[in-house]
Amino acid sequence: MKRFRDFLLWLKGRFADQRTYYWLFLAVLLVPNLFLCFTETMPFWGKVALISVPGAVWMALLAAGHRPGMPLWCLFPVLVFGAFQLVLLYLFGNSIIAVDMLLNVATTNSGEAMELLGKLVPAIVGVVLLYVPTLALGALSVRLPDRLTRSFRRQSLWRAGVLFLLGVGAMVGARVQDPAYRARLDLWPVNIGYNLKVAVERWRQSERYAETSRDFRFEARSERPDSLREVYVMVVGETARALNWQLYGYPRETNPCLARTEGLILFRDMLTQANATHKSVPIILSAASAENYDILYTHKSVLTAFREAGFRTAFLSNQLPNGSFIDHFGAEADTMLFLKAAAMERGEVFNPYDDVLLQSVDELLADTSARSRKLFVVLHTYGSHFDYQERYAAQEAYFRPAVYESVSPENRTVLVNAYDNSIRATDRFLSDLIGRLRALPDAAAALLYASDHGEDIYDDRRNLFLHASPIPTYYQLHIPCLLWLSPRYDALRPEARTAALANAVKPMTTNIVFHTLLELGGIETPHRNDSLAVTSACFTAGPRHFLNDHNKPVALDRLELRSLDVDMFRRLGLDFPFAD
């Protein structure tokens, strides 16, 4: 008992001394750097710089006043980003806060955010236990009568200066070890500041889209007679990965309806060019690609191309508008409807499943006026976006158990059950949609489906979860893509099916969708490239690229994919530039 009382007295004395707070705050500020030393691939001297340079800065700032609690509170944004960084490391296992992640935060609605945060209990609890008491102690430090002595502050500044010089030397050494090393990319939190700057610039560019694309014209026209009824539907999937589709060899019955659908053409080696929705969907709907992404700011979408060619166009979404290019493209259609947003404007609580989109499709198909004789529809689904168990009705849970309160590797079986149930919901949705198009005997109709990206679900020893990580995985890259052509369309253009079947096993990426839609719809425009249209005999498979966090194209074999991912490509027979 006496020892315990002595310990309490000692502890009380320590926390009456500002030096205790100084060293404690310094340690907390360096926690993200310490984690990144283990998670990031960088040269030895880069890791030395990762600790020494920020450590020197924090030492100097904490010694700037008599009470370290005040500069700690001034560094509140750094603590926020530190918490954010640790949560991302919990999810992805590596990588700093990327530009795309910052834009994801800006373009994610509150409902999605709460669905995710509500399931990340361990990570949230961890950062709360680390940072909230630290801030409380910072406030206590400000109120304490004790002050850092002039001698201590002078020594701290001297130590900080020496450490900073060591850090600068380490940065030079890192550049020698790896010429690609850059402080703005590899030194936390400098890289966070740089990425935040880039994110703001991109957001401003997106906001100016109406102005920068105002004068763009496709000069498009239809090569088919006005008397021919044509209906083309592009379904943009969400977070569906090919690995969990029965059609791609998955042992579970996740595609019972599509498996019975005649005439489907499945593209087996399709990769996304981006693993974040705000970039992947614009690539699907425009001529922009990883190789020429910047044209996105001046070009319009496939909806405008069809509209110029005389089609009635519609953009229907089961997601909320978020200010990204997806919204801008939707506004180019004759009819734009964000179902959830419309319900919220009416004061309704509305979280529908994707099949609600069929009601709007029915209304469009029922219109037999001359204006709707040629129809092009884009459907943006919610698909398999987390929270998986919210994407289908509880009574439609085929794989059980499928209810979870939090996400963790231990819950993987339940998470996969829920995810597979969401794939079955997409299966029913696509089957019902095809049924509606099949019921138009006089129409040349086609449906093209492609997911925007895949998903990690604790698939291997890395224990990665979700998508949008700066370095993607096989699970985020390989996506389902399929085409259905109506009997009337087959009779009109049998060569389209022949070409699609011949190309179905070739490697491709999501930049083929835009050109395939134009070729399918007979839209003539100088911006159409049939070497990227899988329904054309001219289709040519070329090197595949991924759009990295700084919007640069990276060849597949330069993506720094882990051996686990390369092994998945090899095991599934997917094209990859394997070393000899």
C-alpha positions in Angstrom: 0.0 0.0 0.0 2.9 2.4 0.9 4.5 1.6 -2.5 1.3 2.5 -4.3 1.0 5.8 -2.4 4.6 6.6 -3.1 3.9 5.9 -6.8 0.9 8.2 -6.8 3.0 10.9 -5.2 5.8 10.4 -7.7 3.2 10.5 -10.6 1.6 13.7 -9.2 5.0 15.3 -9.0 5.8 14.3 -12.6 2.6 15.8 -13.9 3.3 19.0 -12.0 6.4 19.4 -14.1 6.1 21.0 -17.6 9.0 18.8 -18.9 6.9 15.7 -18.5 4.3 17.3 -20.9 7.0 18.4 -23.3 8.4 14.9 -23.8 4.9 13.3 -23.8 3.6 15.6 -26.4 6.7 15.1 -28.5 6.2 11.4 -28.4 2.5 11.6 -29.4 3.2 13.9 -32.3 5.7 11.4 -33.6 3.4 8.4 -33.4 2.3 8.5 -37.1 5.9 8.8 -38.2 6.9 5.8 -36.1 4.1 3.7 -37.7 5.1 4.8 -41.2 8.6 3.7 -40.6 7.3 0.2 -40.5 4.6 0.4 -43.1 6.2 2.3 -45.9 8.8 1.2 -48.4 11.6 3.7 -48.4 15.4 3.8 -48.0 17.0 3.6 -44.6 18.0 7.2 -44.6 14.4 8.2 -45.6 13.2 6.6 -42.4 15.8 8.4 -40.4 14.6 11.7 -42.0 11.0 10.7 -41.3 11.7 10.8 -37.6 14.4 13.4 -37.3 13.1 16.3 -39.4 9.5 16.4 -37.9 11.0 15.5 -34.5 13.2 18.6 -34.7 10.4 20.8 -35.7 8.1 19.6 -32.9 10.9 20.0 -30.3 11.4 23.6 -31.3 7.7 24.4 -31.4 7.0 22.8 -28.0 9.9 24.8 -26.5 8.7 28.1 -28.1 6.7 28.9 -25.0 6.9 28.4 -21.3 4.0 25.9 -21.4 4.1 23.2 -24.1 0.3 22.8 -23.9 -0.2 26.0 -25.9 1.9 25.0 -29.0 0.3 21.5 -28.8 -3.2 23.0 -29.2 -1.8 25.2 -32.0 -0.8 21.9 -33.7 -4.4 20.6 -33.4 -4.7 20.2 -37.2 -1.6 18.0 -37.1 -3.2 15.8 -34.5 -6.3 15.5 -36.6 -4.3 14.4 -39.6 -2.4 12.1 -37.3 -5.6 10.4 -36.2 -6.7 10.2 -39.8 -3.4 8.7 -40.8 -3.6 6.0 -38.2 -7.1 5.0 -39.2 -6.0 4.7 -42.8 -3.1 2.5 -41.8 -5.6 0.3 -39.9 -7.6 0.0 -43.1 -5.0 -0.2 -45.8 -1.9 -1.4 -43.9 0.3 1.3 -45.5 0.5 4.6 -47.4 0.1 8.2 -46.3 -3.1 10.2 -46.6 -3.4 10.5 -50.4 -4.9 13.2 -52.6 -7.7 10.8 -53.6 -8.4 10.0 -49.9 -8.8 13.7 -49.2 -11.1 14.0 -52.2 -13.0 10.9 -51.0 -13.7 12.7 -47.7 -14.9 15.7 -49.6 -17.2 13.7 -51.9 -18.5 11.1 -49.4 -21.9 11.9 -48.0 -22.5 11.8 -44.3 -24.5 8.6 -44.5 -21.6 6.7 -46.1 -19.2 8.2 -43.6 -21.3 7.0 -40.6 -21.8 3.6 -42.1 -18.0 3.2 -42.3 -17.1 4.9 -39.0 -19.7 2.9 -37.1 -17.9 -0.3 -38.1 -14.3 0.9 -37.4 -14.6 0.7 -33.6 -11.0 -0.6 -32.9 -9.4 2.1 -35.0 -11.6 4.9 -33.7 -11.2 3.8 -30.1 -7.4 3.7 -30.5 -7.1 7.2 -31.9 -9.5 8.6 -29.3 -7.5 7.0 -26.5 -4.3 8.4 -27.9 -5.3 12.0 -28.8 -8.2 13.0 -26.6 -6.2 12.5 -23.3 -3.2 14.3 -25.0 -5.4 17.3 -25.7 -6.8 17.2 -22.2 -3.2 17.2 -20.8 -2.4 20.0 -23.1 -5.2 22.1 -21.5 -3.8 21.1 -18.1 -0.3 22.2 -19.1 -1.6 25.6 -20.0 -3.2 26.0 -16.5 -0.2 24.7 -14.5 1.8 27.3 -12.6 5.1 25.5 -13.5 7.0 26.8 -16.5 9.7 25.4 -18.7 13.0 27.0 -17.6 15.0 29.2 -19.9 17.8 26.7 -19.7 15.6 23.8 -20.7 14.1 25.7 -23.6 17.6 26.8 -24.8 18.8 23.2 -24.6 15.8 21.9 -26.5 16.2 24.4 -29.3 19.9 23.4 -29.5 19.0 19.7 -29.7 16.3 20.5 -32.3 18.8 22.3 -34.5 21.3 19.4 -34.4 18.5 16.9 -35.1 17.2 19.0 -38.0 20.7 19.1 -39.6 20.9 15.4 -39.1 17.5 15.1 -40.8 18.6 17.2 -43.8 21.6 15.0 -44.2 19.4 11.9 -44.0 17.2 13.4 -46.8 20.3 13.8 -49.0 21.3 10.2 -48.2 17.8 9.0 -49.1 18.0 10.7 -52.5 21.3 9.0 -53.1 19.8 5.6 -52.1 16.6 6.2 -54.1 16.5 9.1 -56.7 12.7 9.0 -56.6 12.7 10.1 -52.9 11.0 13.5 -52.4 10.2 15.3 -49.1 6.8 16.4 -50.5 5.9 12.7 -51.2 7.7 10.8 -48.4 8.1 13.0 -45.4 5.1 13.1 -43.0 3.4 15.6 -42.5 5.0 17.6 -45.4 3.4 15.2 -47.8 0.0 15.7 -46.2 0.3 19.5 -46.8 1.4 18.9 -50.4 -1.5 16.4 -51.0 -4.0 18.8 -49.4 -2.8 21.6 -51.8 -3.2 19.3 -54.8 -6.6 18.2 -53.6 -7.8 21.8 -53.3 -6.5 22.5 -56.8 -8.3 19.6 -58.3 -11.5 20.5 -56.5 -11.3 24.0 -57.9 -10.7 22.6 -61.4 -13.8 20.4 -61.0 -15.9 23.4 -59.9 -14.8 25.3 -63.1 -15.8 22.3 -65.4 -18.8 24.1 -66.8 -16.6 27.0 -67.8 -13.6 25.0 -69.1 -15.8 22.6 -71.2 -18.4 25.1 -72.4 -17.2 25.2 -76.0 -16.5 21.5 -76.4 -18.4 19.7 -79.2 -18.2 16.0 -80.2 -19.6 16.9 -83.7 -21.5 13.6 -83.3 -24.1 12.1 -85.5 -25.9 8.8 -85.7 -25.0 6.5 -88.6 -28.4 4.8 -88.3 -31.8 5.7 -89.7 -34.2 7.8 -87.5 -36.9 5.1 -88.0 -34.9 2.5 -86.1 -35.7 2.3 -82.4 -32.5 2.1 -80.3 -32.1 1.7 -76.6 -28.7 1.6 -74.9 -28.2 1.3 -71.2 -24.9 1.8 -69.4 -24.9 0.4 -65.9 -22.0 1.7 -63.7 -21.5 -0.8 -60.9 -20.1 0.1 -57.5 -17.3 -1.8 -55.6 -18.0 -5.1 -57.4 -14.9 -7.3 -57.8 -14.7 -10.1 -60.3 -13.4 -12.6 -57.8 -16.8 -12.9 -56.1 -18.9 -13.3 -59.2 -20.1 -16.8 -60.0 -19.7 -16.0 -63.8 -16.0 -15.6 -63.2 -15.6 -19.0 -61.5 -16.5 -18.1 -57.9 -17.8 -21.3 -56.3 -20.8 -19.6 -54.7 -24.1 -18.9 -56.5 -23.8 -15.1 -56.6 -25.1 -14.8 -60.2 -28.0 -17.3 -60.4 -30.0 -15.0 -62.6 -27.3 -13.9 -65.0 -26.0 -17.5 -65.2 -29.3 -18.4 -66.9 -29.3 -15.4 -69.2 -28.7 -16.3 -72.8 -26.4 -14.2 -75.0 -24.3 -12.6 -72.3 -20.7 -11.7 -73.2 -18.4 -11.7 -70.3 -15.1 -9.8 -70.4 -12.8 -11.8 -68.2 -9.7 -9.7 -68.0 -11.0 -6.2 -67.2 -9.1 -3.9 -64.8 -10.2 -0.6 -63.5 -7.9 2.4 -64.2 -8.7 4.0 -60.8 -9.8 2.6 -57.5 -11.7 5.7 -56.2 -15.2 6.4 -57.5 -14.7 10.1 -58.1 -12.0 9.2 -60.7 -13.0 5.7 -62.0 -16.6 6.7 -63.0 -15.5 9.8 -65.1 -13.0 7.5 -66.9 -15.9 5.1 -67.7 -18.2 7.9 -68.9 -15.7 10.0 -70.9 -12.7 9.8 -73.3 -10.4 10.5 -70.4 -8.1 7.7 -69.3 -5.1 7.1 -67.1 -3.0 8.0 -70.2 -4.8 11.4 -70.8 -6.7 12.1 -67.7 -6.3 15.9 -67.9 -8.7 16.1 -70.9 -11.4 15.5 -68.3 -11.4 19.2 -67.5 -12.2 20.3 -71.1 -14.1 17.4 -72.6 -17.7 16.4 -72.1 -19.1 12.9 -71.4 -20.6 10.2 -73.5 -24.1 11.5 -72.5 -23.4 14.7 -74.6 -22.1 12.6 -77.5 -25.4 10.6 -77.7 -27.4 13.8 -77.1 -25.7 15.5 -80.0 -26.5 12.5 -82.2 -30.2 12.9 -81.5 -30.7 10.5 -78.6 -32.8 11.3 -75.6 -30.4 10.9 -72.7 -31.0 10.1 -69.0 -28.7 9.9 -66.0 -30.3 8.1 -63.0 -28.4 7.6 -59.8 -28.9 5.7 -56.6 -26.1 7.7 -55.0 -26.1 11.2 -53.6 -24.6 14.1 -55.6 -21.2 15.0 -54.3 -19.8 17.8 -56.4 -17.5 15.6 -58.4 -17.4 15.1 -62.2 -20.1 12.5 -61.9 -22.5 15.3 -61.1 -21.3 17.4 -63.9 -21.7 14.6 -66.4 -25.2 13.8 -65.1 -26.2 17.4 -65.7 -25.4 16.9 -69.4 -28.4 14.5 -69.8 -31.9 15.5 -70.8 -33.1 13.9 -67.6 -31.0 13.8 -64.4 -32.3 12.2 -61.3 -30.5 11.5 -58.0 -33.2 9.4 -56.3 -31.9 9.9 -52.7 -31.4 13.6 -53.1 -34.9 14.0 -54.5 -36.4 12.2 -51.5 -34.3 14.2 -49.1 -35.6 17.4 -50.6 -39.1 16.1 -49.9 -38.1 15.5 -46.3 -38.1 11.7 -46.6 -35.7 9.2 -45.1 -34.8 7.2 -48.1 -32.1 4.5 -48.5 -33.4 2.4 -51.4 -31.9 -0.6 -53.0 -30.7 -0.4 -56.6 -33.9 -1.9 -58.0 -35.7 1.4 -57.3 -33.9 2.6 -60.5 -36.1 0.2 -62.5 -39.1 2.3 -61.9 -37.5 5.3 -63.6 -36.3 3.0 -66.4 -39.9 1.8 -66.9 -41.1 5.4 -67.3 -38.5 6.1 -70.0 -39.2 2.8 -71.9 -43.0 3.5 -71.8 -42.5 6.7 -73.6 -43.1 5.8 -77.3 -42.9 9.4 -78.6 -40.6 10.3 -81.4 -38.4 12.1 -78.8 -37.7 8.8 -77.0 -37.4 6.6 -80.1 -33.6 6.7 -79.6 -32.7 6.4 -75.9 -29.5 6.3 -74.0 -29.5 5.8 -70.2 -26.8 5.7 -67.7 -27.6 4.1 -64.3 -25.2 4.7 -61.4 -25.9 2.0 -58.8 -24.9 1.6 -55.2 -23.9 -2.0 -55.9 -21.7 -3.4 -53.2 -20.4 -0.2 -51.5 -19.8 -0.6 -47.8 -21.9 -1.0 -45.6 -22.7 -4.3 -47.6 -25.6 -5.3 -45.4 -27.4 -2.1 -46.3 -27.5 -3.0 -50.1 -30.3 -5.6 -49.9 -33.3 -6.4 -47.9 -32.7 -8.5 -44.8 -35.0 -11.3 -46.0 -32.9 -11.6 -49.2 -29.8 -12.6 -47.3 -29.0 -15.8 -49.0 -25.6 -16.3 -47.4 -25.8 -16.3 -43.6 -24.8 -15.1 -41.1 -24.6 -11.7 -42.7 -25.1 -9.2 -39.8 -22.1 -7.6 -38.2 -21.5 -4.7 -35.8 -17.9 -4.0 -36.6 -15.3 -4.9 -39.2 -12.2 -6.9 -38.4 -10.3 -9.9 -39.9 -12.1 -12.1 -37.3 -15.4 -11.0 -38.9 -14.3 -11.8 -42.5 -16.7 -14.7 -43.0 -19.7 -12.6 -42.1 -18.4 -9.6 -44.1 -18.0 -11.9 -47.2 -21.5 -13.3 -46.7 -22.9 -9.8 -46.7 -20.8 -8.8 -49.7 -21.9 -11.8 -51.7 -25.5 -11.0 -50.9 -25.0 -7.6 -52.4 -23.6 -9.2 -55.5 -26.7 -11.3 -55.7 -28.8 -8.1 -55.5 -26.8 -6.7 -58.4 -27.4 -10.0 -60.3 -31.2 -9.6 -59.9 -31.1 -6.0 -60.8 -29.2 -6.6 -64.1 -31.3 -9.6 -64.9 -34.5 -7.6 -64.4 -33.1 -4.8 -66.5 -32.2 -7.2 -69.3 -35.7 -8.6 -69.1 -37.2 -5.2 -69.8 -34.9 -4.6 -72.8 -35.7 -8.1 -74.1 -39.4 -7.1 -74.0 -38.8 -4.5 -76.6 -39.1 -6.6 -79.7 -38.8 -3.7 -82.1 -35.8 -2.2 -80.5 -32.1 -2.6 -81.2 -31.0 -2.7 -77.5 -27.8 -3.2 -75.6 -26.7 -3.2 -72.0 -23.1 -2.7 -70.9 -22.2 -3.2 -67.3 -18.8 -2.4 -65.6 -17.9 -1.9 -62.0 -16.0 1.2 -61.0 -13.5 -0.7 -58.9 -13.1 -3.7 -56.6 -12.6 -4.1 -52.9 -10.3 -5.6 -50.3 -12.1 -7.8 -47.7 -9.3 -9.1 -45.5 -8.3 -11.5 -48.2 -4.7 -12.4 -47.1 -2.2 -11.9 -44.4 -2.1 -8.1 -45.1 -5.6 -7.8 -43.7 -6.6 -4.9 -46.0 -10.1 -3.6 -46.2 -12.1 -1.3 -48.5 -10.6 0.4 -51.6 -9.0 3.7 -52.7 -5.6 2.8 -51.2 -2.8 4.7 -53.0 -1.3 1.3 -54.0 -4.1 -0.9 -55.3 -4.3 -4.7 -54.9 -5.5 -7.3 -57.3 -8.8 -7.3 -55.4 -9.4 -3.6 -56.2 -8.3 -3.9 -59.8 -10.1 -6.9 -61.3 -13.7 -6.0 -62.0 -16.7 -7.6 -63.7 -17.8 -6.3 -67.1 -20.5 -7.8 -69.3 -22.4 -7.0 -72.5 -25.9 -8.1 -73.5 -27.3 -7.5 -77.0 -30.9 -7.9 -78.0 -32.0 -10.2 -80.8 -32.9 -7.2 -82.9 -29.4 -5.7 -82.4 -27.8 -9.0 -83.3 -29.8 -9.1 -86.5 -28.8 -5.5 -87.3 -25.1 -5.9 -86.5 -24.0 -9.5 -86.1 -20.4 -8.4 -86.4 -20.6 -6.6 -83.1 -21.2 -9.9 -81.2 -18.6 -11.7 -83.2 -16.0 -9.0 -82.3 -17.0 -8.9 -78.7 -16.7 -12.7 -78.3 -13.3 -12.6 -80.0 -12.2 -9.8 -77.7 -13.8 -11.2 -74.5 -10.6 -12.9 -73.3 -8.2 -10.1 -74.1 -6.8 -7.8 -71.5 -8.5 -4.4 -71.2 -9.2 -1.5 -68.8 -12.2 0.7 -68.1 -11.2 3.3 -70.7 -12.7 1.0 -73.3 -16.3 1.7 -72.1 -16.6 5.2 -73.6 -15.5 4.0 -77.1 -17.5 0.8 -76.9 -20.7 2.7 -76.2 -20.1 5.0 -79.1 -19.4 2.0 -81.4 -22.5 0.2 -80.1 -24.7 3.2 -80.7 -23.4 4.0 -84.1 -22.2 7.4 -83.0 -19.8 8.9 -85.4 -17.4 11.5 -83.9 -13.7 12.3 -84.3 -13.4 11.4 -80.6 -14.3 7.7 -81.2 -11.5 5.3 -81.3 -12.5 1.8 -82.5 -9.2 0.3 -81.4 -10.6 0.8 -77.9 -14.1 -0.6 -78.7 -14.5 -4.2 -77.8 -17.4 -4.6 -80.2 -15.1 -3.6 -83.1 -12.8 -5.9 -85.1 -10.3 -3.1 -84.7 -9.9 -3.5 -81.0 -6.3 -3.8 -79.9 -5.1 -4.9 -76.5 -2.2 -2.7 -75.3 -0.2 -2.1 -72.2 -2.5 -1.4 -69.2 -2.1 1.6 -66.9 -3.5 2.7 -63.6 -4.1 6.3 -62.6 -2.0 7.0 -59.5 -2.7 9.4 -56.7 -1.1 12.3 -58.6 -3.0 11.5 -61.8 -0.1 10.0 -63.6 -0.4 6.8 -65.6 1.5 3.9 -64.1 2.1 0.7 -66.1 0.8 -2.4 -64.4 4.2 -3.9 -63.7 5.3 -0.5 -62.2 2.5 -0.3 -59.6 4.5 -1.9 -56.8 1.9 -4.6 -56.5 2.9 -7.1 -53.8 3.8 -10.7 -54.7 0.4 -11.8 -53.3 -1.3 -9.7 -56.0 0.9 -10.9 -58.8 0.2 -14.5 -57.7 -3.5 -13.8 -58.0 -3.0 -12.6 -61.6 -1.0 -15.7 -62.4 -3.5 -18.1 -60.6 -6.5 -16.7 -62.5 -4.7 -16.6 -65.8 -5.0 -12.8 -66.2 -2.6 -10.9 -68.4 0.4 -9.4 -66.5 3.9 -8.5 -67.7 5.5 -11.3 -65.7 9.2 -11.4 -65.5 10.8 -14.2 -67.5 
